[in-house]
Amino acid sequence: MPKRITLKHIADTFGVSIATVSKALSDSYEISTSTKEKIVAYAREHNYKSKSIDLSLLSKKTKTIGVIIPNIMNSFFAKVFVGIEATANKHGYHLISCISNESYEKEVKTIELLKSDTLDGIIISLAEETQMKQQYAHLKNAINEGVPMVMFDRVSDKIDCDKVIVNDKVGAFEATEHLLKTGCKRIALVSVIDNLSVGKLRVEGYKNALEKHNIPVEEKLIIRLGRFEDFDTALKITLSDKTIDGLLCLEESAAINALRIVNHMKYRIPEEMSIACFTNGKILQHLTPSISAISQHGKHIGETAASILIDRIEKDDQNKPNATKVVKTSFIERESTRKV
């Protein structure tokens, strides 16, 4: 990863003072034209960004991290942020928190804003539109300009940076297998995140579990819904088939809505219909019945992401290979699934 240069670095390169570099970049009449041209050309070549405060003049860290999450309503991201904040505070770092609201355009603008401000690194989970478009130039540019970056949960193998993820495929596999072991014969899957990398991996895990138990994969039992599609109608149509006795929801809000519909259709839970979902939010514990969940350990993911970023910032080791840390999921049994 290229090192982000400072005024001091430029001054040392040309054997001049920091004040001279600052004046040259400000087009001061006090500096000769030839010197200005050399300094400006060097600064542009190395993607120098001016800072809003003078700490960079001394080549010091600002102890500030930018955090970009895609959705504030998702309890998983709230837990991750708690973990990031706890670790940042412990190391004396401040956070600038931003929400992309699943928008590629907003994510691009936010990255540009954070790059131009005084911060030491960025932690990000990709917006849905970014993963749909597969356009990552804004992230690559930030990294090329020397901004340390850690991606979590929603990541891309096209971005060369540190990452923290859970094994979504294994989590979905284990949840599906749990439903099968408790007696479920036909399990439907409900996905409102099919555009996301994590959604695709979870579908793979579900299919792998069925195949392991010699159960044919029925595409009609995989309910893929966009943001503006009619969730209630789609699920009611699928559940009109009374041989379906299990539901795996790939996201918490889908599970909450599914529980409402299953109750409305007079299914007995878990005797006639078992429900499990991803993301172990607190609300799942207080529903009737409470919903079994795959915990992604969001707080631990946040702590890990912040620790990795801070370690890279403070050691300032640009040659250290990027790493991907995988956090194992856990299946939390509650009232919505039968006992093995």
HUMOHU-V257806 format. One record per residue. RES is the residue in one letter. PHI is phi in whole degrees, 0 to 359 (none if undefined). Layout:
res:RES phi:PHI
res:RES phi:PHI
This chain:
res:M phi:none
res:P phi:297
res:K phi:276
res:R phi:287
res:I phi:275
res:T phi:237
res:L phi:300
res:K phi:299
res:H phi:299
res:I phi:296
res:A phi:299
res:D phi:295
res:T phi:298
res:F phi:260
res:G phi:67
res:V phi:234
res:S phi:277
res:I phi:299
res:A phi:298
res:T phi:296
res:V phi:298
res:S phi:301
res:K phi:292
res:A phi:297
res:L phi:289
res:S phi:267
res:D phi:61
res:S phi:289
res:Y phi:292
res:E phi:288
res:I phi:253
res:S phi:297
res:T phi:299
res:S phi:297
res:T phi:294
res:K phi:301
res:E phi:297
res:K phi:295
res:I phi:293
res:V phi:296
res:A phi:297
res:Y phi:295
res:A phi:298
res:R phi:294
res:E phi:299
res:H phi:257
res:N phi:56
res:Y phi:293
res:K phi:243
res:S phi:291
res:K phi:250
res:S phi:276
res:I phi:229
res:D phi:270
res:L phi:300
res:S phi:294
res:L phi:296
res:L phi:261
res:S phi:58
res:K phi:258
res:K phi:282
res:T phi:265
res:K phi:58
res:T phi:229
res:I phi:236
res:G phi:268
res:V phi:238
res:I phi:242
res:I phi:247
res:P phi:274
res:N phi:204
res:I phi:284
res:M phi:279
res:N phi:276
res:S phi:296
res:F phi:299
res:F phi:292
res:A phi:297
res:K phi:294
res:V phi:300
res:F phi:297
res:V phi:301
res:G phi:294
res:I phi:299
res:E phi:296
res:A phi:298
res:T phi:290
res:A phi:299
res:N phi:299
res:K phi:299
res:H phi:260
res:G phi:78
res:Y phi:260
res:H phi:255
res:L phi:243
res:I phi:249
res:S phi:263
res:C phi:225
res:I phi:236
res:S phi:279
res:N phi:55
res:E phi:63
res:S phi:256
res:Y phi:298
res:E phi:299
res:K phi:291
res:E phi:296
res:V phi:300
res:K phi:296
res:T phi:293
res:I phi:299
res:E phi:297
res:L phi:296
res:L phi:292
res:K phi:297
res:S phi:280
res:D phi:269
res:T phi:268
res:L phi:212
res:D phi:256
res:G phi:182
res:I phi:227
res:I phi:245
res:I phi:214
res:S phi:243
res:L phi:293
res:A phi:290
res:E phi:302
res:E phi:296
res:T phi:297
res:Q phi:290
res:M phi:294
res:K phi:284
res:Q phi:57
res:Q phi:246
res:Y phi:234
res:A phi:301
res:H phi:296
res:L phi:283
res:K phi:297
res:N phi:297
res:A phi:299
res:I phi:295
res:N phi:295
res:E phi:273
res:G phi:91
res:V phi:272
res:P phi:298
res:M phi:219
res:V phi:235
res:M phi:259
res:F phi:224
res:D phi:61
res:R phi:271
res:V phi:234
res:S phi:224
res:D phi:285
res:K phi:275
res:I phi:253
res:D phi:268
res:C phi:202
res:D phi:290
res:K phi:220
res:V phi:231
res:I phi:223
res:V phi:251
res:N phi:276
res:D phi:299
res:K phi:296
res:V phi:294
res:G phi:301
res:A phi:292
res:F phi:300
res:E phi:293
res:A phi:292
res:T phi:296
res:E phi:295
res:H phi:300
res:L phi:298
res:L phi:295
res:K phi:291
res:T phi:271
res:G phi:112
res:C phi:293
res:K phi:252
res:R phi:229
res:I phi:249
res:A phi:268
res:L phi:243
res:V phi:243
res:S phi:235
res:V phi:250
res:I phi:231
res:D phi:292
res:N phi:280
res:L phi:264
res:S phi:302
res:V phi:294
res:G phi:296
res:K phi:295
res:L phi:295
res:R phi:292
res:V phi:297
res:E phi:300
res:G phi:298
res:Y phi:300
res:K phi:295
res:N phi:298
res:A phi:293
res:L phi:299
res:E phi:296
res:K phi:299
res:H phi:263
res:N phi:58
res:I phi:253
res:P phi:296
res:V phi:282
res:E phi:252
res:E phi:300
res:K phi:292
res:L phi:269
res:I phi:260
res:I phi:266
res:R phi:255
res:L phi:235
res:G phi:280
res:R phi:300
res:F phi:250
res:E phi:276
res:D phi:280
res:F phi:298
res:D phi:301
res:T phi:297
res:A phi:299
res:L phi:289
res:K phi:297
res:I phi:297
res:T phi:296
res:L phi:282
res:S phi:292
res:D phi:279
res:K phi:287
res:T phi:277
res:I phi:285
res:D phi:230
res:G phi:209
res:L phi:228
res:L phi:247
res:C phi:259
res:L phi:274
res:E phi:203
res:E phi:298
res:S phi:296
res:A phi:296
res:A phi:293
res:I phi:296
res:N phi:293
res:A phi:296
res:L phi:300
res:R phi:300
res:I phi:290
res:V phi:298
res:N phi:296
res:H phi:298
res:M phi:275
res:K phi:68
res:Y phi:288
res:R phi:271
res:I phi:251
res:P phi:262
res:E phi:301
res:E phi:255
res:M phi:212
res:S phi:260
res:I phi:229
res:A phi:222
res:C phi:210
res:F phi:276
res:T phi:79
res:N phi:264
res:G phi:285
res:K phi:298
res:I phi:298
res:L phi:297
res:Q phi:287
res:H phi:253
res:L phi:280
res:T phi:237
res:P phi:283
res:S phi:292
res:I phi:256
res:S phi:294
res:A phi:216
res:I phi:266
res:S phi:276
res:Q phi:265
res:H phi:56
res:G phi:304
res:K phi:299
res:H phi:293
res:I phi:299
res:G phi:298
res:E phi:299
res:T phi:293
res:A phi:299
res:A phi:294
res:S phi:297
res:I phi:297
res:L phi:294
res:I phi:296
res:D phi:298
res:R phi:292
res:I phi:297
res:E phi:283
res:K phi:278
res:D phi:53
res:D phi:259
res:Q phi:285
res:N phi:267
res:K phi:294
res:P phi:298
res:N phi:290
res:A phi:228
res:T phi:244
res:K phi:264
res:V phi:254
res:V phi:261
res:K phi:283
res:T phi:278
res:S phi:227
res:F phi:264
res:I phi:257
res:E phi:280
res:R phi:225
res:E phi:286
res:S phi:279
res:T phi:232
res:R phi:285
res:K phi:281
res:V phi:291
